[in-house]
Amino acid sequence: SIKQNAFIHDRKTGKPNTLYLKPVQTELLLYRQWLLDHKLDSEWLFPSIQHPERHITEKQFYKIMSKVGDLLGINYLGTHTMRKTGAYRVYT
């Protein structure tokens, strides 16, 4: 099952934040099932394919986002874009 909220601490400020997951709960369940179907049972949101007990690296995430941007015809999609989008969705 997917929790409705995640509680995180900002690395920079140490400030606690609540991440509301209910708006994306269906997508998270589908993604979780995809991970299980591909034998990637992990505590990480983005597990390593070779080592599911570990998460992917920042470099791997950048490569993935760059490829997605290319496929979508977007040349400004990067790791920071996801942080900004995530922050926007949390606070609105």
Secondary structure, 3 states (H helix, E strand, C coil): CCCCEEEEECCCCCCEEEEECHHHHHHHHHHHHHHHHCCCCCCCCCECCCCCCCECCHHHHHHHHHHHHHHHCCCCCCHHHHHHHHHHHHHC
